[in-house]
Structures are given as structure tokens and as C-alpha cells.
């Protein structure tokens, strides 16, 4: 076998699916041992394995057995099964394990047979299980043998495709086979005794699935796209369509043939293309392809197996879209030979001058090169596209040119295809008339820059910023106005554009950027319609020394003893060079204590150091004046105050806590006074709290004058609430009117009753209130009640029950007529003296009556 892995076949290993044959490193196949060949052919699978890439490649090897004479007088005693030979019931038994007897009859030599491949057709309808072959050993006459099979399809996935009767050795297929799923199976048959001991060596069984035409050809794509140039000659290649058939390609079942079914459109011929029936290549078969007439063809292609036999083969279709590509076979040409257009002044192009060119070819062969064959002295650039006429390189000016005469020539950038006998270019005349329009005024110098020193007084004339009106043939006036003046520093004369200052210009203002102040002005004419233009004026301000320096920092801290630390000071100046540093720092002569206590040491042009001159300075806050002078011409100075906190310091030169307090401006006496005030205030608060606690305790321990149960001071009853006016009170006066009858009072039993005895008679029953009020007078009702009380013998006169309102019958409350009161005159009221001062008045009135 030959193999090439494009790397010199270094390290390639070969393997076979049979233990009887091996392959050397050079590809030579040899028999591993003496192998009897029971059939005329043997099919093996050889695998080439590349360990570095882990790649595997397989190839099928068919060994043909040559006829030769038998040696040693041995002849096979059994019948060999040839593939494809009909299997009969009387000859389906294979004896793979044959026992051969030696010539002397004393020794038996075992020789294994190679079982020929077993062919099984796919898609068999059964019934299943279907017997394939019977395997037996000639030792089964002596001992009981059990047969089994192993391998893919038996005890390996897919499982139980094949089975074997362990007693009879008949092997079966259990279900329909599918060659496209698996084309062959390699099994091993085993023979063991009842104890599981090996009786015979395992033999190889090869089962091949016979292909059936059960798969249609399948196109790789349902839609194929191809292209061909227009005007192509017959036989020009267009594209290739491919269909695959899952059936065996070595048989007619998998041999696919192609043909064209339809072509759309059928112009200029119904057979513009043909297809190679075996390869699927589509080529042109007729001339006349023209993109300007037909840009695309749709071809239906059919693939049929069984070598294209439409009666027995299976078919499938796909669509091939063939696009006719353009070639440069049509030169460009203008639709008209002369063009007249009008364009307003100031325009760069004109839409009316477009689409005057006819181009039949498509991109990119439609790309044209246009040129001006002749024109006026005014220049034009070259047109850029196939559908553009010349456009103006600059805005046209009516005052300069009122009309243009052009000759335009157009040609393809690509040369015409060979064999085209036509002019490759076309020309046309173009007349362009310019119409006058009102153009906006413009400032000749925009942006205009002027330089001057800052601080110029108000009303100073800076410059004249005037605009020009391009309409020379129109009598128009130009007016000026401010459009943008952020600081409102400028004024402009509306007639002549003269610019003056409205305020002092300050370079240090926030409106200045990089020493430049910008203002925008507007120039407008009085045309119809009015037009306006803008201009920007830039004023570069030169710095003058108009800002005195400021001392930095404003506050500092220093130790009360010198040589421990110093204060670094500097200055800030809003001006720029040369009106800033170097600065001069000095102490004023007045007051004299300043120079006595402090001194300044110059470090460089921008920095100096402030330190103590004396050996000790009391802690506190000191205002130290310092005079700072810049280097301007003339120089400016400023006397600045720096607040210096002098405080005691530790060994590291840092202010201590007490020193920081002292440095805040308080002396020792002031600190002591503050502490004493705080102590006194805390003492007063403590005494007040103690006094409140004591007063609260005394209030709780003080005895009350009266019994708490008789103390009614908290029971305040308010009776002085007045109601609304009479119009807000709706009384039912019928409740006070006389009842229907008073017979229950007048008809009582006569006689005098004991006042301390409850009447034995029945309780008086009060009349039921009538629904309709009694029409009697309220006075009569009261008189009747009085008379009933006077004539009632059942109760004392002062304990009579007088009814002045009627609540209705059936009340759940009991009668109060049984209440008695003592009328004895010997009542003792002396107990009122024990009730306290509140009842002293009553005790005096009742307790001492008999004595009086």
C-alpha cells in the first residue's frame, strides 16, 4: 500500500483489521502466519496512523487468491462458501474448526479456516431474526459446545444487531440493516465447553451490507450563483453544480448524472447552456448573450442516480442563477448635442446640467472620462461621474462673466471590447447663462487683527472695519452693527464701520483668551432680499504694569524662639513679563517694632524668608506688614499684611496644644479667667439641680388638709357654656304639653299613708304619650301636675313625683316612687364637723339649730 502525508511519511504506522495480516513501515503487506484462504478474495481495511498529528486514514485492500495445488496430500473436507452464492439450507453450515488427522493416525493437527465474508442486503423486510449462517465445530460430537460472537454489532454498540444460538451455532440478524449507517461488521466467533474452557481458537467473521438504491442525490446547495460575460463564445465555462448520493458510489445506486430541465428566460434561445452529465459543469452552448437585453438566467438542474436512468433512478433538483456580466461594448453618448442652462450668480453647480449623457454599459465599464474641448477663459474642473456635467470650480460672478460657452467630450475609461467598430467618445455643446442676484457684503480681511496696549481710555478710535458690496451694478447701502461683544467694550459706527472703545480694555479680564479679545460685527445691505455678512475683529492687548503684586501666603505660623523654623513668602502678580518678578520684599520702617522683631532674607527673585530677629517673642497673633515691589516700568508696590501666629514649639519645631491656644491671641491671665468662669457656671448649675430635687421631695412629703378621696379640686365642671341663638334651637314643645288624661292620679284610693312606708298598692301607671301633641296650654299642664302632687296620699308633699316630661312607656328603668326620705326633726348633723373646713358652714347651720 502506498501513502503520502506530505511530510515524507516519517513516523507513519500501519494497522489492519485482521490479525492474520500486517503491514511493514514501507507499506508492504505480509501474512503474519500460515493462513488458509477459503475463498477467492479477501477484503481488508488498512489504516495509516500519524502519531504527531493524530490523523488517521483508511483504505480498503482486496486480496485475490490464486489457484494452486494442494501440498502434503491435504484436501479440504468441507465446502467453501463463495460470496454472492445462494445459501441453501443443506449447505449453510460452516466448519471453521476442522480436525486433520496425520498419516500415521496417531496425531491430530488443528488448522483454522478463514470464513468468507457474509453478505446481507440492507432494508430487508424480514421476518426477523433472519438466519445468516450456522457455525459449528466437529468436536460437538464428543462434548457439548457453547457458541458466542463478540464485536461491533454483537456486544459492542450498536448492540444486538447480530445474535447466535449458543447450542446450534446459528447466527441471525435481528433487524433491517442500513449500509449508509454502517457498511461492514467485523465479528469474532468463540467456541467453549460447558465449563467455559476454550475449545477452538476464535475466528473472524466479516459481514458486508449489500447496498440498495434508497437515497436520492442531494445537492450541496439548493441555489448556485454563477456569472458569464456577455458575448461569450459557445463552450465558455460558467459554473459547477455538485450532488452527492449516500448510496455506494461503486454501484449504479450511487452514480449520479446531471441534466438541465428548464431555462428562464428562453431568449435568445431556449438552449443557451448545457451541463456535463458526469461532472456537473455548466457551459454555454449558443452565442448571443447580451446584458443589455437579458441580465440573468435561471436554470433548473436535475441530478439522477442509477446512471441517470429516469425509470429506476431517484432524482432531485437545484437552481442555478447565471448572471450575465457586462463588457465594454457600448461607448457613452450624449442624448442631445446642445444644452442651454441658466445658473444664478454665486453657485458652484447646476442640477439642470446633469443627466445629459446616455450610458448603456454598467459599472465599472460605465465609468466615463469627461473633458472640456473648448471653453471661455473661466476654468472648470473635470466631471467626476457618468451622470454629471461640468460644475464650477469657484462661485460664478455676474459682474465678471455673464455667460459661458463650453464643448464637453466624454469617453470610457476602459477600452472598448475587441471587435466593436464604434467611436469611443461623444461631444456636446453647453451654454451657461449667469443671472444676477443680490450678494452679501463681505469683509476683505476676515479675521482682522490689531495690536494695542491695554488701558486705552473710553472713546479711543481703534480701527475702521468696513465691508465691500460685490453688487457693483446695484446702488445699495451697507449698515454695520455688533453681533458679538462679550465684554461690551466696543462701539461701531453704523455708516462707515469705525470702531471705538466703550470701556477701558483690561488684559486681565476673563474675556481675554491668550491676550486676544474677539468681537464679531455684521454688515447688511438694503437689497431685495437683504443680504448680510459677518466679520471678526481680534484685538491683541499688550500688557502694561497696572497690577501691584500680592503677598502670599496671608497667614503663617512660627515658633516663639528663632532658628527653629522660618516662613517662606512669595508674591502673585496679575501682569505678565516683564511686569512681574523679580520681586523686592522689605519691612516698613513704621512702626519700628516690625523691623525690631522681624527680618526678611531674600532667596531668589520670587521667594524670600520671614523670621524672628529677637531671641524670644511672646506667643500670640501678629500682623506683620511687608512691602512687595515688582519689576515693571514704572514699578508698582503693595503693602500686604501677613498674620503670623507665634506659639511655643516642641523639639521637632511643631506648635504644642497650649501654644496653639495661646497663639490664638489669649494670654495666660485671660485663659485663667476663662477657666474660673467655667467653674463658677458649672457650680451654679449644680446648685440649681440640687435645689430642684429638694423642692420636689418636700412637695411629695407634705400632708394634705383633706382626705384625697374627698378632694374634688381636679373635678372641674364647666356649666357656663352657652348655646347658639334662638334660631339655632329647634325645641319640640309638645313634650311639655298636657297628657291625654290625669285619671290615674285623681282616682287614687283616699286615706293617709305612713310617710316611711312603701305603698302596698300597685305602682302608678303613667299614660302613653299621644302621637299628636295635646292642644292644651303649657300653663294648664303645669297646674294639673301641681294638683296631682297635692292630692297624692301615697307620698309626702316634699317627696312627690312630678312628671313634667314623658319619656314613653315600657321603660326598662324601675320606678322611683319607693324612695323615702326621713321627715324626722331629730336628725343629727354633728358629723359635718368632721368633714373639714369645706362643710363648716353646713355644720354651723344644721348642727346648732336646737341650741339656738
FENJOTA-V312199 format. One record per backbone hydrogen bond with DSSP energy under -1.0 kcal/mol. NH is the residue of the N-H (numbers start at 1). CO is the residue of the C=O. If there is no record, write none. Layout:
NH | CO
NH | CO
//
This chain:
12 | 9
13 | 49
15 | 47
17 | 45
22 | 30
24 | 28
27 | 24
30 | 22
32 | 20
42 | 63
44 | 61
46 | 59
47 | 15
48 | 57
49 | 13
50 | 55
54 | 50
57 | 48
59 | 46
61 | 44
63 | 42
65 | 40
74 | 71
85 | 82
94 | 134
98 | 111
100 | 109
102 | 107
109 | 100
111 | 98
113 | 96
118 | 206
120 | 208
122 | 210
123 | 177
130 | 173
132 | 171
133 | 171
134 | 92
135 | 169
136 | 94
138 | 97
140 | 137
142 | 139
143 | 139
146 | 192
147 | 166
148 | 190
150 | 188
153 | 156
154 | 151
155 | 151
156 | 151
160 | 154
161 | 153
162 | 153
163 | 172
165 | 170
169 | 165
171 | 133
172 | 163
173 | 130
174 | 161
182 | 178
185 | 207
187 | 205
188 | 150
189 | 203
190 | 148
192 | 146
193 | 197
196 | 193
199 | 191
200 | 191
203 | 189
205 | 187
207 | 185
208 | 118
209 | 183
210 | 120
214 | 212
218 | 244
220 | 242
224 | 319
226 | 321
228 | 323
230 | 325
231 | 289
232 | 229
235 | 284
236 | 233
238 | 282
239 | 282
241 | 280
244 | 218
251 | 248
254 | 248
254 | 251
257 | 304
258 | 277
259 | 302
261 | 300
264 | 298
267 | 265
274 | 283
276 | 281
280 | 276
282 | 239
283 | 274
284 | 236
285 | 272
286 | 272
293 | 290
294 | 290
297 | 322
298 | 264
299 | 320
300 | 262
301 | 318
302 | 259
303 | 316
304 | 257
305 | 314
306 | 252
307 | 255
309 | 306
313 | 309
316 | 303
318 | 301
319 | 222
320 | 299
321 | 224
322 | 297
323 | 226
324 | 295
325 | 228
329 | 327
333 | 358
335 | 356
339 | 429
341 | 431
343 | 433
345 | 435
346 | 396
347 | 344
353 | 350
354 | 351
358 | 333
367 | 364
369 | 411
371 | 409
373 | 407
388 | 385
392 | 348
396 | 347
400 | 397
401 | 397
404 | 432
406 | 430
407 | 374
408 | 428
409 | 371
410 | 426
411 | 369
413 | 367
417 | 328
420 | 417
422 | 420
426 | 410
428 | 408
429 | 337
430 | 406
431 | 339
432 | 404
433 | 341
434 | 402
435 | 343
442 | 468
448 | 536
450 | 538
452 | 540
454 | 542
455 | 505
459 | 501
460 | 457
462 | 499
463 | 499
465 | 497
468 | 442
472 | 470
476 | 474
479 | 524
480 | 494
481 | 522
483 | 520
484 | 520
488 | 485
491 | 500
493 | 498
497 | 493
499 | 463
500 | 491
501 | 460
502 | 489
503 | 489
509 | 506
512 | 509
513 | 516
516 | 513
517 | 539
519 | 537
520 | 484
521 | 535
522 | 481
523 | 533
524 | 479
525 | 531
533 | 523
535 | 521
537 | 519
538 | 448
539 | 517
540 | 450
541 | 515
542 | 452
546 | 544
550 | 572
552 | 570
556 | 643
558 | 645
560 | 647
567 | 610
569 | 608
570 | 552
572 | 550
579 | 576
583 | 605
584 | 629
586 | 627
594 | 591
596 | 592
597 | 593
598 | 594
599 | 611
601 | 609
603 | 607
604 | 607
608 | 569
609 | 601
610 | 567
611 | 599
613 | 597
617 | 560
620 | 646
622 | 644
624 | 642
626 | 640
627 | 586
628 | 638
629 | 584
630 | 636
631 | 580
638 | 628
640 | 626
642 | 624
643 | 554
644 | 622
645 | 556
646 | 620
647 | 558
650 | 654
653 | 650
656 | 648
660 | 656
661 | 657
662 | 658
663 | 659
665 | 662
671 | 667
672 | 668
673 | 669
674 | 670
675 | 671
676 | 672
677 | 673
678 | 674
679 | 675
680 | 676
681 | 677
682 | 678
683 | 679
684 | 680
685 | 681
686 | 682
687 | 683
688 | 684
689 | 685
690 | 686
691 | 687
692 | 688
693 | 689
694 | 690
695 | 691
696 | 692
697 | 693
698 | 694
699 | 695
700 | 696
701 | 697
702 | 698
710 | 707
716 | 714
728 | 725
729 | 726
733 | 731
735 | 732
736 | 733
745 | 742
746 | 742
747 | 743
757 | 754
781 | 777
782 | 778
783 | 779
784 | 780
785 | 781
786 | 782
787 | 783
788 | 784
789 | 785
790 | 786
791 | 787
799 | 796
819 | 816
832 | 829
833 | 830
834 | 831
835 | 832
839 | 836
840 | 837
843 | 839
844 | 840
845 | 841
846 | 842
847 | 843
849 | 846
852 | 848
//
